Amino acid sequence: MGGSDSFGSRLHTHRSAQGSKQFTVHCPENLFYYVFHQEPGFEYQVAQRKYKCTYKGQDGYQRIGYIFTHPAWGEKTTKTGSEVRVMTEKKDLETQQMLKLSLSFFGKSERLMKNIMRKFILGHMGF
């Protein structure tokens, strides 16, 4: 459950892919729990039998990079030189303040293989 292929290959490179996105990686429940259970944003939602771990902003992005030993996990450069990135902040249009975005990991509690959904905000930059 790590490395550049787990994340980078799932970052969409088309402009229409901007916005809140999620993708699924299969992982045993005990591995999800082991990786995230001591993180400050970890919780178990009993009614939904679902784990959740949320990180915020650039600090969260860096923490995820540390956990998966891949500091640039949320970046991808296409063959044409465009860059796709997981966004960690966005500007509030009313207040003009920068808001930290959430980076969330979900694990469904079941007996067999688990789906872990990661929900991110993607931005597209062309050069």
C-alpha positions as CSV (number, residue, x, y, z in Angstrom):
1,M,0.0,0.0,0.0
2,G,2.5,2.6,-1.1
3,G,4.9,3.9,-3.6
4,S,4.5,6.1,-6.6
5,D,2.4,3.7,-8.6
6,S,-0.3,3.5,-5.9
7,F,-1.0,7.2,-6.2
8,G,0.6,8.7,-9.3
9,S,-1.0,6.3,-11.8
10,R,-4.4,7.2,-10.4
11,L,-4.1,11.0,-10.8
12,H,-6.1,12.0,-13.8
13,T,-4.5,14.3,-16.2
14,H,-7.4,15.7,-18.1
15,R,-8.8,19.2,-17.2
16,S,-12.2,17.7,-16.7
17,A,-10.8,15.7,-13.8
18,Q,-10.4,18.8,-11.6
19,G,-12.3,18.9,-8.3
20,S,-13.0,16.5,-5.6
21,K,-11.9,13.0,-6.6
22,Q,-11.5,9.6,-5.1
23,F,-10.0,6.3,-6.1
24,T,-9.8,2.8,-4.7
25,V,-6.9,0.7,-3.6
26,H,-7.5,-2.8,-2.2
27,C,-6.0,-3.4,1.2
28,P,-6.7,-5.7,4.2
29,E,-8.5,-4.0,7.1
30,N,-5.7,-4.8,9.5
31,L,-3.1,-3.0,7.3
32,F,-5.3,0.1,7.0
33,Y,-5.7,0.1,10.8
34,Y,-2.0,-0.5,11.4
35,V,-1.0,2.4,9.1
36,F,-3.5,5.0,10.3
37,H,-4.7,4.1,13.9
38,Q,-2.3,6.4,15.7
39,E,-2.8,9.4,13.4
40,P,-4.5,12.4,14.9
41,G,-7.3,12.4,12.2
42,F,-8.1,8.7,12.7
43,E,-11.6,7.6,13.6
44,Y,-13.9,4.6,13.4
45,Q,-17.6,5.3,12.5
46,V,-19.4,2.5,14.3
47,A,-22.8,2.9,12.5
48,Q,-21.2,2.7,9.1
49,R,-18.5,0.2,10.1
50,K,-16.0,2.5,8.4
51,Y,-12.5,3.8,9.3
52,K,-11.6,7.4,8.3
53,C,-8.3,9.2,8.6
54,T,-8.2,12.9,7.5
55,Y,-5.2,15.2,7.0
56,K,-5.4,18.9,6.2
57,G,-3.3,21.3,4.1
58,Q,0.4,21.1,3.3
59,D,1.3,19.5,6.6
60,G,-1.2,16.7,5.9
61,Y,0.2,16.2,2.4
62,Q,3.8,15.9,3.8
63,R,2.6,13.5,6.5
64,I,1.0,11.2,3.9
65,G,4.3,11.4,1.9
66,Y,6.2,10.3,5.0
67,I,3.8,7.4,5.8
68,F,4.1,6.1,2.2
69,T,7.8,7.0,1.8
70,H,7.0,9.0,-1.3
71,P,7.2,12.7,-0.7
72,A,5.8,13.6,-4.1
73,W,2.9,11.2,-3.9
74,G,0.3,13.7,-5.2
75,E,2.2,15.0,-8.2
76,K,2.4,13.7,-11.8
77,T,3.9,15.1,-14.9
78,T,2.4,14.1,-18.2
79,K,4.3,13.3,-21.4
80,T,3.4,16.8,-22.7
81,G,4.9,18.5,-19.6
82,S,1.6,19.3,-17.9
83,E,1.5,18.8,-14.1
84,V,-1.3,17.3,-12.0
85,R,-1.2,17.9,-8.3
86,V,-3.3,17.2,-5.3
87,M,-4.3,20.6,-3.9
88,T,-3.7,21.4,-0.3
89,E,-5.2,24.9,-0.1
90,K,-7.7,27.0,-2.0
91,K,-8.7,30.6,-1.7
92,D,-12.1,31.5,-0.3
93,L,-13.7,33.8,-2.8
94,E,-15.5,35.9,-0.2
95,T,-12.8,36.4,2.4
96,Q,-9.8,36.0,0.1
97,Q,-8.2,33.8,2.8
98,M,-6.5,30.5,2.0
99,L,-8.4,27.5,3.3
100,K,-6.7,24.1,4.1
101,L,-8.3,21.3,2.1
102,S,-8.9,17.9,3.6
103,L,-7.2,14.7,2.4
104,S,-9.2,11.8,3.6
105,F,-8.6,8.0,3.6
106,F,-11.6,5.6,4.2
107,G,-11.5,1.9,5.0
108,K,-14.7,-0.2,5.0
109,S,-14.8,-2.8,7.8
110,E,-15.5,-6.2,6.2
111,R,-14.0,-9.7,6.4
112,L,-12.5,-9.9,2.9
113,M,-10.4,-7.4,1.0
114,K,-11.2,-3.8,1.9
115,N,-11.6,-0.9,-0.4
116,I,-9.8,2.2,0.7
117,M,-11.0,5.3,-0.9
118,R,-8.8,8.4,-0.9
119,K,-10.6,11.6,-1.6
120,F,-8.5,14.5,-2.9
121,I,-8.8,17.8,-4.7
122,L,-7.0,17.8,-8.0
123,G,-5.6,20.8,-9.8
124,H,-4.2,20.9,-13.3
125,M,-1.4,23.1,-14.4
126,G,-0.2,23.3,-18.0
127,F,3.2,24.6,-19.2
